[in-house]
Amino acid sequence: MKTKIFCDTADYVIIKKFAKNSFVQGFTTNPTLMYLAGAKSYKNYAKKILKVCSNKPISFEVFADDPDKMIKQALKIKEWGKNVYVKVPVTNSKGKFSGKAIRYLSHRNVKLNITAVYTAQQTKKIIKNLNKNTKSIISIFAGRMADVGKDPVPIFKECVKLSKKYNNVQILWASTREPYNFIQAKQIGCNIITMPEKVIEKVLKFGKSFQSLTIDTVKKFLLDSKESHFKL
């Protein structure tokens, strides 16, 4: 199975660039990325992005913290474009499962990207609340697991297994830290991996030989030593 690459960004220039690139097949954003991109109006900035990205899936996240407000925001976001997935966190900030919002929206044909997922148990609960005829993404945060010493691979394997019989449920490798995560995501059978622009650029260069890497590394050390004017 092919693992699709999405770009994790809200930068208009980057999205415009990759919207024309077949290597990148979609985009994910979140309120933090929107803020860092300089958005003043969440809606207006999203619609600006959608003018250059109308044919590839893109996720915009709600920022409410209770289910009724999540639903209200999600229904508004859904109307921005046919390619829009609405991101809903798996729990609110108090740890309460967002099942009500997930169930309500999914059964009204809102394409969802359920985010901030860390366990197979969460994935199981999400799947139980989905309308299996509505396209859905489950975003599991591999990098953040690894940051605290957890191995994400066994969890991904279990989540991929749970989703296998549902054609419209896709597992996404999120919080990518390094290019090799793409290889891991492919080996596990993830449907999607989302990564920042810098990591995508490195994946595009896959295939360099160990000999070339050795020479490049030694040249860099040599150049830096000359520029430093070190003497012995």
N, C-alpha and C positions, 0 to 999 in steps of 0.2 A: 504494500500500500504506500502511496506517495504521501509524504508529510508536507503540508502546505506551509509556506513561510508568510507570516503577517509581520508588518512593521509596527512596533509599539512606540507611538509618537503622536503628538498633537501639533507638531511643527508644520505649518502650512507649506513651506518650501519643500520639506522632505516628502510630504504626502503628494504634492504635485509631481515631484520627480519620480517617485515609485509608482504612482498611479498609471504611468506609461510603461512600466517595466514588468514584463510577464513573470519575472523571477519572484516578485512580491505579489501575493494573491489576495491580500486584505490588510486591514489596519485595526489596531486597538488603541483606545485612548482611555483616560480616566480624569477625574477633576484635577488631580495634581499636575498631570501633563498639560491640561488645558490652561491652568493657571501659569505654569512655567512658560507656555507658549505666548503668553501675553493677552489671553482672552479677557475682554472686559464684560462682554455679554456672552454667556454660555451658548444660548440659542443662536445668536447672530454669527458667532465664530464657527459653530458647528455647520451652519448653513454655508458659510464661506468655504469650508473644507469640502462640503458635499458638491460644490460647483466643479471641483477638479477631481472628485472621487465619487462618481455616480454609478459605476459598474462593478465595483469590488466591495465585499462586505466590510463594514466599519462599525465599531462598537463605541457607543457613548453611554456613560454611566450616570445613574441617578445619584443624588447626594442627600436624599432624605434618610431618616433613621427609624421611621416606623412604617409598617406595611401599607397603610392607607395612603400615606404621602408618597411612598415608593411607587405605588400603582398609579397615582395621579401624574407623577412626573414621567413615568414610563410610557403612559398613553400619549403624552405630548411628544416625547422624543420619537416614538414610533412613527409619527406622522411626518417626520422630516425627510424620509426617503425610503424607498423599497429595499434598499441595500443596508438599512440600519438595523443593527442588533442593539438591544437595550441591555446594558450591564446592570445587574442586580447583585449586591453582595450576598453571600450565603447566609450570613447572620447580620444583625445590626450591631452597633457598638457595644451593646450589653450582652452579646452572645446569643440572642434569641434567633432561632432559625427563621429564615425568611420564606417559609413554606406557603404562607397565605398569599404573598405577592407573586411568588413563582407560579403557584397553581392558577391563580386568577388570570395572570397575564398570558401564560402558556396556552390556556384553554380559550383564550380570545385571539389566538394566532399572532401573538407578539413574539418575534424572534428574540430569544434571550441569550445573554452571555452571563452565566452565573459565575461570579468572581470571588477571589480570596478563599479558594478551597484548598484544604490541606490533608484531608483524610478520605479513605475509601468509604467510611461510614457516612460522611457528608455527601459524597457522590451518590451513594445508595438512596439517601433521603431525597436528594434533588430529583433523581430519576423517577422515584415514586410519585412525585408531584407534577411531572411534566406531561403535557399532551404529546404523545409520541408521534403525532402527525405534524407538529410544529418544529421547525428547525431550532436547535439549541446547541450552545457551546458551554462546556464546563471547564473553567480556567483554574488549573492547579499550579500553585506557586512553588516551583522546584527550587529556584535560586534562594528564596527566603528560607526554605527548609534547610538547604545546605549551609546557609549562613549561621545557623544555630546547631550545626553538627548532625543534622538528620539526613539520611539517605533517601532521596525522593524516588529512586527507581522502583523499589518494591511497591510503593503506593501507586505509582503510575501503572504498573503492570496490572494491579488489581482493578484499578478504575477503568482501564481499557477493556479488561475482561467483562466488567459490569455493563459497559456500554455497547458491546459487540452486536447484540441482537436488535439494537435500535438504530435504524438507518439515519435518523435525523438528529441523533445525539453525537456530538463531536467532543473529543478530549483535547484540550489545548495545554501545551507546556508553556507556562508563564514564568515571569521573572528570570529570563535567560541571563546567564552570567558570562558565558564564553561560547565560542563557535562550536566546540565539541558537543555542546548540548544538542545541537541539531542531529548529530550522529546518534546520540542516545535516544532522542525522541523518535527517530526513524526505526531504530532497533526495537523499541518498545511497542511501536505501532500507533503513536499519537497521530491524530488527524491533522493537527496544527501545532506549530511552534511560533510564538511571537517574540520578536527581539528588536532592540534598538538599532538605529542605522549603522553604528560603528561595527556591531557584530555581523550584520548582514554583509557589509563590505568585506569582512574577513572570510565569511562563508563563500563569497563569490571567488575567492582566491584559493579555494581548496585544491589540493593536488600537487603542491610543491614538494619536491623530493627532500629527503633528509640531508643529502649532500648540499643542495642549494641553501637549506636552512643553516647548515654549519657555516658555509662561506658568508652568507648574509650577516650572521651573528658575529663572526670574527671581524669582518669589515667594519661593523658598527663599533665594536670595542676599539679597534685600531683608530678609527676616525675620532672617537671621543677622547682617546688618550692623546692624540696629536693636538686637538683643540684645547685640551686642558693645560698643555705645556708641562706635563709632568716630567721630572728628571730623577734619575737614580745615580 
